[in-house]
Amino acid sequence: MHPASDTYRGSTAIVVGGSIGGLTAALLLRDIGFDVDVYERTPVPLHGRGGGIVLQPDTMRWFDERSDQDPAALFTSTSRVQYVDRQDGVVYEEEREWRYTSWGTFYRALLADFGEEHYHLGSQAVRFSPGSTGEKAWVEFSDGTTSEADLVVFADGVGSIARPVFDPDALSRYSGYVGWRGTVPVSALSAETRAAMSDAITYDVMDRSHITLYPIPGEEGVDADHQLMNYVWYRNVPAGGALTDLLTGQNGYVGTLTVPPGLMREEHVAELREVADRDLAAGPREVVLKTEQPYLQVVHDSRSARMALGRSALIGDAACAARPHAAAGTAKAAADAWALRDALLATPGDIVEALHRWEPAQLALSEALLERVVEMGERSQQHGTWIPGDPELRFGLYGSGITTHPSPPDYSSALAATL
């Protein structure tokens, strides 16, 4: 695969955070000439982490446009959306195709394209200088080493070490509910459940709660024999003692935003199964009851009022962590990275100016997305007005049901000439 451009040949970039957003940014920066190093704080590869991802065009764009890999090997798909309940079975249905991947499948594919030579594990960033027009940016790591570069991109998630520097008053707010997650091999489900759910994204709406389920690739591939049924079930938990107790794992450690698979205390898993048996429709109930190791993620809002500072940028969840209801988290990270690439190409050699041009549209996108998903979450968890089939509740990064940017920023009329 040939680079798209050599505009930034000889320039260097650091990406802090080696997850999906960070790898997407690293690939795009290298594609326009940067020498890129990725620093990931975990000491071991991230393979197998997490559950399902709804794929929107920005997320898939690298594989559709620039990768030599076959995109079809990365996703499953369904042809319809359905709402079910315990009393009446299917209460709403519409034809609508969606594609899905698993976190591990997509991460491995991105890492395969980037390679491991410049992917540094066990590198916890602790301090940085954002740089300026006449001075490079630098990042210091917990082992005392320091690296400098012409551009630093922070893709280090909700707990970003850079966000407090970009915006000391950045929004950080617990939503009032958590997402229980898990996967079950589709082959382990009954014939009735497979027939009802294998070609659908399924919602089951209860009083101030709902669960969403869809099939994703398994570790061995995307074909039906290897697929997993993935779900997230949103349940209200008051802040304070109840939340702290739920986040206290079997090892006694109190998580901040998650309790990984295998560490949930048995009394909490038993309570989840009891409520599932009582309240869920047949298919979702079977999936939850057959989950061997359900796990927990706190639903949390965060947003920085700045995404550009000197020669440094915040992208993805580091800049804005939006509730999952629009299925737009990875799409937002990818959109930030693609927009950054476009701005850099439109201002050859002037990284500070490129970031200045890039920031306003991405801030506006973050604000609009966060506002919409907060409203969706309030409808589900507080007001009980999540209505089956309501078009305002559809997935989409740019609006309800809108997955492609209606009017992407035109950074420069010279952009097309650089490609």
C-alpha positions, 0 to 999 in steps of 0.5 A, a space after each residue: 500500500 502506497 502512502 496517500 501523500 508525502 506532505 509531512 515526510 520528515 515530520 514526527 508524531 506521537 499518539 498516546 493511546 493504542 486502542 481503536 481511535 489511536 491506531 486509526 489516527 496513527 495510520 492516517 498520520 503515517 499515510 500522509 508522511 509522518 513518522 509515528 510512534 504509538 504509546 499504550 499504557 497497558 503492558 500486554 496487547 489489548 486483544 480480546 478486550 471489550 464486546 461489540 461495536 456498531 460500525 458506522 462509515 467513519 469507523 470503517 473508512 480506513 478499511 474501505 479506502 486505504 487498507 489492503 485487508 478485506 473489509 468483509 472479514 471484519 463484520 457481521 450484519 443484520 437486516 432489521 431492527 426489532 423491539 420485543 417484550 415479555 407479553 407480546 413478542 415483537 412489538 415493532 419491526 423495520 427493515 434497516 441494515 447495520 454492521 457490527 464488529 467485535 472490539 478484538 477483531 477490529 483492534 487486531 486488524 488495525 494493529 496488523 496494518 500499523 505493525 508492532 515496531 512502533 507500537 510501544 506497550 507498557 508506556 504510561 504517559 504522565 506529563 506533557 508539553 503541548 508545544 508551539 509554533 517554534 517548539 516541539 511537543 513532548 511527552 514524559 512517561 512513567 519510566 522517566 523517559 521523554 519523547 518529543 515530536 512535531 505533533 502529539 495526539 492524545 487518544 487515551 480515553 475517558 481517563 486522558 492525562 491531557 484533558 485537565 491541561 486542555 480544559 481544567 474545568 472539563 465536564 465529568 458527570 455520572 449519568 445515573 446508570 450503568 451498562 451490563 455487558 456480555 456475550 454468548 456464542 450464538 451456537 449455544 442459544 436455542 433454535 427459537 432464539 437464533 431464528 428470532 435474533 440472528 438477523 436483527 438488532 433487538 431492543 427490549 424496553 422496560 420501565 426506565 431501562 432497556 437492553 440492546 442485543 446484536 450478533 458480532 464476530 467471534 474470535 475465529 471469524 464472522 461466519 454464523 458458527 463463530 458469532 457471538 450475541 452481544 448485549 448492553 443492558 442499561 440499569 439505574 444505580 444511584 451514585 454513592 454507596 450502591 455504585 461503589 458496592 457494585 464497582 467493588 470486584 471479587 479482588 476487593 478493588 473498586 473500579 472507577 468506570 468498569 469491572 472486567 469480565 470474571 471480577 463481578 461479585 457473584 451476588 451482583 451477577 445473581 441479582 442481574 439474572 434474577 431480574 432478567 428472568 423476571 422482566 426480559 422477553 424470551 430471547 434476551 432473557 436466554 442470552 443474559 442467563 447464559 452469559 458466563 461472565 457478565 461485566 459492567 461499564 459505568 455510563 459517564 459524560 465527559 467533554 473538553 471545551 478544547 481539543 487543540 493546544 499548541 501542537 497537541 490534539 485530543 480525539 475520541 473519548 479523550 475529548 468527549 465521552 458520549 453515552 453509547 445510545 447513538 453507537 457513535 463512540 468509535 465513529 467519533 474517534 475515527 471522524 476526529 482522526 480523518 478531519 485532522 488528516 484533512 486539516 493537516 493536508 490543507 495547511 502543509 507544514 503548519 501543524 499549529 494552524 492545522 489544529 486551529 482550523 480543525 478544532 471548531 467543527 470537532 468541538 461542535 460535533 462533540 457538543 451535538 452528539 453529547 446533547 443528543 445521547 444525554 436526551 436519549 438516555 434520559 428518555 430511557 432511564 428517567 422519563 420512561 419515554 423510549 418508544 419503540 420505532 421512534 426515529 429520534 432514537 436511531 443510531 448515527 454520529 451526525 444525527 438520528 439515523 445520520 451516519 455520514 457527515 452532511 457537510 464536512 468542513 472544507 479546510 482549503 480549496 487546495 486540499 484536493 490538489 494534495 492527494 
